[in-house]
Amino acid sequence: MKKIITITMAVALLSMSSAFALSPIKMGIKAGITAQTANLNHSALADYSLSTKSRIGGQVGAFARINLLLFHIQPELLYSMNRYELTATPNLMHSRQSTSIVKQNSLDVPVLLGFKFLFIRVNAGPVFNIMNEGSVKIKDDVQHSVDYFKSSVSYAFGVGVDLDKVSIDVRYNGQFKKSEQIISIGENSDRNSDSFDSSYGNWAFTVGYSF
């Protein structure tokens, strides 16, 4: 009797393991780096010329992948820490150049539709933004502030490869519509301020592990 019970339990455990391995739903965690870009609809304040430069940020989160034959649906929850450099070059000799690191942190929910050929995945879909926070790190003593309003829905597309339980992805995240951004430089009577329509995007390179 004990042998029968032992064999039955072993068969049951093997069956459960096989069912889990063949499950159409895969879950995991992921992390990586991002490179943020920012483009302004015009590149000048009253007394300054503006330019932007990409900076490296980070991304961490979790994902689920629902496999439907060759296709899959992949919802994710991601916390992104994006960065870019904003430089204001004065048009007047008595003013000084202002350089700041603009930080844009967000909590995003991508819902991607994709297909897989051999070990290569291609996916795309909307990204729902549910939280934004921003700050400015000033690299000099010229006052510089940025207020922005990011689009609540953006998009993402990219490619990835699966190596057993490890997933490697390269993805571009962009916006359907431009965001409004207010840039102010200087203080009191020397303060320059203007509103810009800005388009943001970032490239993300992530590595994931599925359970």
Backbone torsions as a table, in degrees:
resi	resn	phi	psi	omega
1	MET	NA	-43.7	179.4
2	LYS	-61.2	-39.2	179.5
3	LYS	-63.5	-40.6	-179.3
4	ILE	-64.8	-42.7	179.0
5	ILE	-64.2	-43.2	179.7
6	THR	-62.0	-44.8	179.6
7	ILE	-64.3	-41.7	-179.9
8	THR	-62.7	-44.3	179.2
9	MET	-64.3	-40.2	179.1
10	ALA	-63.4	-43.7	178.8
11	VAL	-63.7	-40.7	179.7
12	ALA	-63.5	-44.4	179.2
13	LEU	-63.3	-42.1	178.2
14	LEU	-63.1	-39.7	179.7
15	SER	-65.2	-42.3	178.6
16	MET	-64.3	-40.9	178.9
17	SER	-63.0	-42.6	179.7
18	SER	-65.5	-41.3	179.9
19	ALA	-63.3	-40.2	179.2
20	PHE	-66.3	-40.2	-179.6
21	ALA	-65.6	-34.6	-178.1
22	LEU	-92.6	3.6	-178.1
23	SER	-59.9	139.1	179.3
24	PRO	-74.4	-6.2	-179.0
25	ILE	-108.8	126.1	178.7
26	LYS	-122.0	137.0	-179.9
27	MET	-126.0	151.4	-179.0
28	GLY	-169.5	-176.0	177.8
29	ILE	-121.4	159.1	-178.9
30	LYS	-150.9	156.6	177.8
31	ALA	-157.5	156.7	179.4
32	GLY	-179.6	-161.1	-177.8
33	ILE	-118.8	155.6	177.3
34	THR	-128.9	154.8	174.1
35	ALA	-126.9	109.9	-173.5
36	GLN	-87.0	141.3	172.0
37	THR	-123.1	149.4	178.2
38	ALA	-141.7	128.2	179.1
39	ASN	-122.5	128.1	-178.9
40	LEU	-97.3	147.3	-178.8
41	ASN	-70.3	-21.9	167.7
42	HIS	-144.7	157.5	-167.5
43	SER	-115.9	36.2	-178.9
44	ALA	-153.5	144.5	163.7
45	LEU	-98.4	-172.6	-178.4
46	ALA	-60.7	-42.8	-175.1
47	ASP	-119.5	9.4	-175.8
48	TYR	-136.1	146.1	168.1
49	SER	-101.2	137.0	-173.6
50	LEU	-110.3	145.6	174.3
51	SER	-146.5	152.9	-179.9
52	THR	-123.8	156.9	-178.5
53	LYS	-145.6	138.3	-179.3
54	SER	-66.8	144.5	172.7
55	ARG	-131.3	156.6	-178.5
56	ILE	-83.9	132.3	175.2
57	GLY	-124.2	-159.4	-177.7
58	GLY	-141.9	167.2	-179.3
59	GLN	-151.5	138.5	178.9
60	VAL	-146.1	147.5	-179.9
61	GLY	175.1	-162.8	-177.9
62	ALA	-134.4	158.1	-179.7
63	PHE	-143.8	158.6	170.8
64	ALA	-130.9	140.0	179.3
65	ARG	-125.2	119.9	179.8
66	ILE	-102.2	109.0	-175.9
67	ASN	-86.0	128.9	178.4
68	LEU	-127.7	83.5	-174.6
69	LEU	57.1	-119.8	-178.3
70	LEU	-79.9	-15.0	-177.0
71	PHE	-102.7	163.0	176.3
72	HIS	-151.9	153.9	172.9
73	ILE	-113.6	131.0	-174.9
74	GLN	-130.2	95.2	171.0
75	PRO	-82.3	147.1	-178.9
76	GLU	-138.8	160.4	170.7
77	LEU	-127.4	114.2	-171.8
78	LEU	-126.9	137.6	170.0
79	TYR	-107.2	116.4	-175.4
80	SER	-110.1	137.1	178.5
81	MET	-118.9	88.7	-175.2
82	ASN	-93.8	149.9	-177.8
83	ARG	-140.4	144.3	165.8
84	TYR	-150.1	158.8	-177.6
85	GLU	-101.9	130.6	179.1
86	LEU	-116.9	121.2	-178.5
87	THR	-116.5	131.4	176.2
88	ALA	-113.8	114.0	-179.5
89	THR	-98.7	123.3	-175.0
90	PRO	-70.1	144.0	174.3
91	ASN	-88.7	-13.7	-179.9
92	LEU	-106.5	145.2	-174.8
93	MET	-66.2	-30.6	-173.7
94	HIS	-81.7	-8.9	-178.9
95	SER	-93.8	159.9	179.9
96	ARG	-111.7	153.7	178.4
97	GLN	-67.7	142.0	178.9
98	SER	-119.7	125.8	178.5
99	THR	-126.5	131.1	-178.8
100	SER	-136.9	152.8	171.6
101	ILE	-100.6	114.7	179.7
102	VAL	-91.7	123.4	-179.2
103	LYS	-105.3	131.0	179.0
104	GLN	-130.6	103.9	179.0
105	ASN	-101.1	138.2	-177.5
106	SER	-146.5	154.2	173.5
107	LEU	-111.1	117.6	-170.8
108	ASP	-124.2	151.2	176.8
109	VAL	-124.8	90.6	172.8
110	PRO	-74.0	142.1	172.5
111	VAL	-126.9	100.7	-169.8
112	LEU	-106.0	142.2	172.7
113	LEU	-111.1	131.3	-177.5
114	GLY	-146.6	174.3	173.2
115	PHE	-137.0	158.9	-175.1
116	LYS	-124.4	133.5	174.4
117	PHE	-124.8	116.1	-171.6
118	LEU	57.5	-115.0	-179.5
119	PHE	-109.2	8.9	-178.1
120	ILE	-102.6	130.9	176.8
121	ARG	-109.6	142.7	171.7
122	VAL	-125.6	130.3	-178.7
123	ASN	-146.4	157.9	179.3
124	ALA	-159.5	158.0	178.1
125	GLY	165.7	179.1	-179.5
126	PRO	-77.5	156.7	176.1
127	VAL	-125.7	119.9	-178.7
128	PHE	-97.4	120.3	-179.4
129	ASN	-90.3	124.7	-177.1
130	ILE	-115.5	-2.3	177.3
131	MET	-163.7	137.6	177.2
132	ASN	-133.7	142.4	169.3
133	GLU	-149.3	142.4	-177.5
134	GLY	-137.2	156.8	176.4
135	SER	-154.5	165.5	-179.0
136	VAL	-126.6	127.7	174.7
137	LYS	-103.4	111.8	-175.4
138	ILE	-84.8	129.8	-178.1
139	LYS	-94.4	-3.1	177.6
140	ASP	-141.3	-170.9	-174.6
141	ASP	-99.1	16.5	175.1
142	VAL	-92.8	125.8	-177.7
143	GLN	-64.1	134.5	-175.7
144	HIS	-149.6	121.9	179.8
145	SER	-130.1	149.9	179.4
146	VAL	-134.5	125.8	171.2
147	ASP	-117.1	132.2	-177.5
148	TYR	-139.4	157.9	178.1
149	PHE	-128.4	107.4	-174.7
150	LYS	-83.9	147.4	175.7
151	SER	-59.3	139.9	-176.9
152	SER	-79.6	-19.2	177.8
153	VAL	-131.1	125.3	177.4
154	SER	-126.0	-162.5	-178.2
155	TYR	-141.8	163.0	178.0
156	ALA	-146.4	146.7	171.5
157	PHE	-150.0	151.6	-178.8
158	GLY	-178.6	-173.7	179.0
159	VAL	-129.9	158.2	179.0
160	GLY	-154.6	164.9	175.9
161	VAL	-130.0	148.5	177.3
162	ASP	-113.8	125.9	177.0
163	LEU	-121.7	87.6	-173.2
164	ASP	60.9	-116.8	-178.4
165	LYS	-90.6	-2.7	-178.5
166	VAL	-99.1	132.1	177.9
167	SER	-119.1	135.0	177.4
168	ILE	-120.0	126.4	-175.6
169	ASP	-129.9	143.4	169.5
170	VAL	-123.2	127.5	-171.1
171	ARG	-144.2	145.8	173.1
172	TYR	-109.0	132.4	177.5
173	ASN	-114.5	122.9	-179.2
174	GLY	-130.0	-175.8	-177.4
175	GLN	-118.3	142.2	174.2
176	PHE	-72.5	-34.1	-178.3
177	LYS	-139.2	150.0	-176.3
178	LYS	-69.9	154.3	177.9
179	SER	-100.7	152.3	174.6
180	GLU	-87.7	135.5	-179.8
181	GLN	-135.6	134.3	176.9
182	ILE	-109.4	123.4	-178.9
183	ILE	-114.7	127.9	178.6
184	SER	-126.6	134.7	179.5
185	ILE	-133.3	138.5	-178.8
186	GLY	90.1	-175.0	-178.7
187	GLU	-148.2	157.3	178.9
188	ASN	55.0	-128.3	-175.2
189	SER	-71.3	-17.9	-179.7
190	ASP	-93.6	7.1	-174.2
191	ARG	-73.8	130.6	174.7
192	ASN	-110.2	129.2	-178.0
193	SER	-144.0	141.8	178.2
194	ASP	-158.6	161.6	179.0
195	SER	-104.1	138.6	-177.2
196	PHE	-128.6	144.0	165.3
197	ASP	-89.7	120.7	-172.5
198	SER	-121.5	139.9	174.0
199	SER	-111.5	128.6	-179.2
200	TYR	-112.1	151.6	174.0
201	GLY	-158.7	159.6	174.2
202	ASN	-151.7	148.5	171.2
203	TRP	-95.9	134.9	-179.4
204	ALA	-123.7	131.6	174.6
205	PHE	-117.0	115.0	-174.9
206	THR	-128.9	154.3	174.1
207	VAL	-122.5	129.3	-178.5
208	GLY	-120.2	159.7	176.9
209	TYR	-133.7	125.8	-178.6
210	SER	-101.6	145.4	-177.3
211	PHE	-93.2	NA	NA
